[in-house]
């Protein structure tokens, strides 16, 4: 692919009625990060 070519990427936003945010902040020993990693 040469540097003069244009590449377009189209994406649609996912539709969700209920959005859940899981946040784990690093504390003592990174427990929050490890717990969120396990949940996801």
C-alpha positions, 0 to 999 in steps of 0.5 A: 500500500502506498502512502497516497492511498486513503483508508476509511474505517466505518463503525457504528456505535453499539446500542445498549439500553443499560450500560454498566461501568465497572471501575477498579482503582489500584489500591494496596497491592493492586487489588481493585485492578485484579478484581476487575480483570477477574470480573471481565 
